[in-house]
Amino acid sequence: MYSILFSLPLALGDTLLDKYFCGKYYPPAGTQGLPPCHDVRSAVVSNLTRPLPTLELGDASKPALFFVHGWPDSAAEFAAQFGGLCYGPDAIYRCVAVTWQNFHPDLPNSPDEDLEFAIAIDKVAATMMEVDMVNTTLVIHDWGSFIGYQLMWKFPHLMQRTISFDIGSGGHPNTAYQKVNANGFLTHNSAVTESVAAHYWWAPCVECATWRTAWPYERYSGGYHSRPPATYPLLFIWGNMTRGQPRTADTKFFDEKWLDFVISTPHGKVVEGSGDHWIFHEKAQFVNHVMKQWLDQFSLRPQYRYR
């Protein structure tokens, strides 16, 4: 019965691929040095049978990039990295992106008891183990960065290095929108979650900001690691703009101590770019180049497996 239930969406299509991958997250045709989105999307495989649904592209023998999204997004938010890093026979990497509970528009709401960070962390880990990847780089953004840092502590064997976007530790950001999102979740009010926070941050997919995706803001209660272990190579990329203006302290989710921490890790590097919270979408060519350049030092090649 389980397999029947989860085969139906595959047959009918996947909204993440059919609507959001090219329509919301892939840069316009002819820009950012990327192949046509239609070609890339046609090569991506949607898998709804894993512990969490995934989008996957590339040869399983190649070093993996495992992506964990933030709010209000999904696996589709990394479309430009799929196109720039994992598409075609000459691509060095395999891309796998997960969508955590209540963020996939084609799947029903998760049971309320499953909407907890501890559950999300374990589900992401179970998905990583089932995919069986090679020499994995964890690539994380926003709430995905928070989840990723916990994964690095709890499941250290699942990744060899990490690339994180925009979220670190410290800082004094304005968090008023988080209370709005928490209330939107409790009252099932998508109009609030879309019109306030998603519009405020210029999210690429405002319509993705439905009430059910806002559960992290209501369920977060502290007690987790604010930083990853210092023993992993770490690349931190952040955009220095917010809503088209230079970024100020009230929109930064990190401080100078975080940047110092990143640099102190093995091969640690901080890269600031002219972009926003979704710099990997907005400035895909720049970000893909930075990622490639940093990863090159590890001499990653196909069939170099960790068990």
C-alpha positions in Angstrom: 0.0 0.0 0.0 2.8 2.4 0.8 4.4 2.0 -2.6 1.0 2.6 -4.3 0.4 5.8 -2.4 3.7 7.3 -3.3 3.8 6.2 -6.9 0.9 8.3 -7.9 2.5 11.7 -7.6 5.4 10.4 -9.8 3.0 9.4 -12.5 1.2 12.7 -12.4 4.3 14.8 -12.3 6.1 16.8 -9.6 5.2 20.4 -9.0 8.8 21.1 -7.9 10.0 20.2 -11.4 7.0 21.1 -13.5 6.5 24.6 -12.0 9.1 25.8 -9.6 12.5 24.4 -10.9 12.5 26.6 -14.1 9.6 28.9 -13.2 10.9 30.3 -9.9 14.5 29.3 -9.3 16.4 28.8 -12.5 17.9 32.1 -13.9 16.5 33.5 -17.2 17.7 31.8 -20.4 21.0 33.1 -21.7 22.2 34.4 -18.3 24.5 33.1 -15.6 26.4 30.7 -18.0 23.9 27.9 -17.5 22.5 25.3 -20.0 18.8 25.6 -21.0 16.6 24.9 -18.0 14.4 22.5 -20.0 17.3 20.3 -20.8 18.4 20.2 -17.1 15.0 19.6 -15.8 14.4 16.8 -18.2 17.4 15.0 -16.7 16.4 15.5 -13.1 14.8 12.5 -11.3 12.1 13.1 -8.7 12.0 10.4 -6.0 9.1 10.5 -3.6 9.8 7.1 -2.0 12.7 8.0 0.2 12.3 9.0 3.9 12.1 12.6 2.5 11.4 13.4 -1.2 14.4 14.2 -3.4 15.4 15.7 -6.7 18.5 13.9 -8.1 20.8 14.5 -11.0 24.1 12.9 -12.1 26.0 9.6 -12.0 26.0 7.9 -8.6 29.7 7.2 -8.8 30.5 11.0 -8.8 31.2 13.0 -5.6 27.8 14.1 -4.2 26.5 17.5 -3.3 23.6 17.0 -0.9 21.4 20.1 -0.6 19.1 21.1 2.3 16.8 24.0 1.7 15.4 26.8 3.9 12.1 28.6 4.2 9.9 28.9 2.2 11.6 26.8 -0.4 12.2 23.2 -1.4 14.7 21.1 -3.2 14.0 23.2 -6.3 15.7 26.2 -4.9 19.1 24.8 -5.9 18.1 24.5 -9.6 21.0 26.7 -10.8 23.5 24.5 -9.0 22.0 21.4 -10.6 22.4 23.0 -14.0 25.9 24.4 -13.3 27.5 21.7 -11.3 25.8 18.3 -12.1 24.4 18.5 -15.6 25.9 16.7 -18.6 28.5 14.0 -19.2 31.4 16.2 -18.2 29.9 17.2 -14.8 32.1 16.4 -11.9 29.4 16.1 -9.3 26.1 14.4 -8.5 23.4 16.6 -7.1 20.8 15.4 -4.6 18.4 17.8 -2.9 15.9 17.0 -0.2 12.6 18.6 0.6 11.6 18.3 4.3 8.2 17.7 5.8 5.3 20.0 4.8 7.4 21.8 2.1 6.5 19.6 -0.9 3.2 20.9 -2.4 2.2 17.5 -3.8 2.4 15.7 -0.5 -0.1 15.8 2.3 0.5 17.6 5.6 2.7 15.6 8.0 1.3 14.5 11.3 1.6 17.2 13.9 4.0 15.1 15.9 6.4 14.8 13.0 6.8 18.6 12.7 9.7 18.8 15.0 13.4 19.5 14.3 14.6 16.3 15.9 12.3 14.4 13.4 13.5 16.5 10.5 17.2 16.0 11.3 16.7 12.2 11.5 14.7 12.1 8.3 17.3 14.1 6.4 20.0 11.7 7.8 17.9 8.6 6.8 17.5 10.1 3.3 21.3 10.6 3.0 22.0 7.1 4.0 19.4 5.6 1.6 20.8 7.6 -1.3 24.2 6.1 -0.7 26.4 8.9 -1.9 30.1 9.2 -2.6 32.4 11.7 -0.8 29.6 14.0 0.2 29.6 17.8 0.4 26.7 19.1 2.5 25.2 22.3 1.0 22.8 24.1 3.2 20.8 27.4 3.4 18.7 29.2 5.9 16.8 26.7 8.2 18.7 24.1 6.1 21.9 25.5 7.6 20.5 25.0 11.1 19.5 21.4 10.3 22.9 20.9 8.6 24.9 22.0 11.6 23.0 19.5 13.8 23.6 16.7 11.2 27.3 17.4 11.4 27.3 16.8 15.1 24.9 13.8 15.2 25.8 12.0 12.0 29.4 13.0 11.3 30.0 10.1 8.9 27.5 11.4 6.4 29.5 14.3 5.0 33.1 15.2 4.5 32.8 19.0 4.1 30.1 21.7 4.1 29.1 24.8 2.2 26.6 27.0 4.0 24.7 30.0 2.7 23.9 33.1 4.8 23.2 31.5 8.2 25.8 31.3 11.0 25.7 32.2 14.6 25.5 35.5 16.5 24.3 38.8 15.2 21.2 40.8 16.0 18.7 40.4 13.2 15.2 41.7 13.3 13.1 38.6 14.0 9.6 40.2 14.1 8.7 38.3 10.9 9.4 35.0 12.7 6.6 35.7 15.2 4.3 36.5 12.2 5.2 33.2 10.6 4.7 31.3 13.8 1.2 32.8 14.2 0.5 32.1 10.5 1.2 28.4 11.1 -0.9 28.2 14.2 -3.9 29.9 12.5 -3.4 28.3 9.1 -3.1 31.7 7.5 -1.1 31.6 4.2 -2.0 35.2 3.4 0.1 36.3 6.4 3.1 34.1 5.7 3.1 35.1 2.1 2.4 38.8 2.4 4.7 39.6 5.3 7.9 37.6 5.6 8.2 36.2 2.0 7.6 39.6 0.4 9.9 41.3 3.0 12.8 39.1 2.0 12.0 39.1 -1.7 11.7 35.4 -1.7 12.0 33.9 -5.2 8.8 31.8 -4.6 6.4 33.8 -2.5 3.6 31.4 -3.3 5.6 28.7 -1.7 5.3 30.4 1.7 2.1 28.6 2.7 1.1 28.4 6.3 2.1 24.8 6.6 5.8 25.5 5.7 6.1 28.0 8.6 6.1 25.3 11.3 9.9 25.8 12.1 9.2 29.2 13.5 6.5 27.9 15.9 8.4 24.7 16.9 11.9 26.0 17.5 12.6 26.0 21.2 16.4 26.1 21.5 18.7 23.5 22.9 20.6 22.9 19.6 24.1 23.6 18.4 24.6 27.1 17.0 27.7 26.1 15.1 29.0 23.0 13.4 32.0 21.0 14.6 35.2 22.9 14.0 36.8 19.8 12.4 35.0 20.0 9.0 36.2 22.1 6.1 33.6 24.9 5.8 32.8 27.4 3.1 30.5 30.2 4.1 28.9 32.3 1.3 26.7 35.3 2.0 25.1 38.1 0.1 25.7 41.7 1.1 22.3 43.1 -0.1 18.8 43.0 1.2 15.8 44.2 -0.9 18.2 45.9 -3.3 20.1 47.9 -0.6 23.4 47.3 1.3 22.8 44.8 4.0 22.6 46.1 7.6 23.1 44.4 10.9 19.4 43.9 11.5 19.3 41.5 8.5 22.4 39.5 9.2 22.2 36.1 10.9 25.8 36.0 11.9 28.6 38.2 13.4 32.3 38.6 13.1 33.0 35.8 15.6 31.2 33.5 13.2 33.3 34.6 10.3 36.4 34.0 12.4 35.2 30.6 13.3 34.6 29.7 9.6 38.2 30.7 8.7 39.5 28.7 11.6 38.1 25.4 10.2 40.2 23.2 7.9 40.3 25.0 4.5 37.8 27.4 6.0 36.8 30.3 3.7 34.3 33.2 3.8 33.0 34.6 0.5 31.0 37.8 0.4 29.0 38.5 -2.8 26.8 41.1 -4.3 23.5 39.4 -3.8 20.7 38.7 -1.3 19.6 35.9 1.0 19.3 33.7 -2.1 22.6 34.6 -3.7 23.0 31.1 -5.1 19.9 31.8 -7.2 20.4 35.5 -7.9 24.2 35.2 -8.8 24.4 31.6 -9.8 27.4 31.9 -12.1 29.4 33.6 -9.3 28.4 31.1 -6.7 28.9 28.1 -8.8 32.4 29.3 -9.6 33.2 29.9 -5.9 31.9 26.4 -5.1 33.9 24.7 -7.9 37.1 26.6 -6.9 36.8 25.7 -3.3 36.0 22.0 -4.0 38.8 21.7 -6.5 41.4 21.6 -3.6 40.0 18.3 -2.4 40.7 16.6 -5.8 37.3 15.0 -5.9 36.9 12.2 -8.4 34.3 9.5 -9.2 34.2 6.3 -7.3 36.1 7.6 -4.2 33.7 6.1 -1.7 33.3 6.6 2.0 31.5 3.9 4.0 
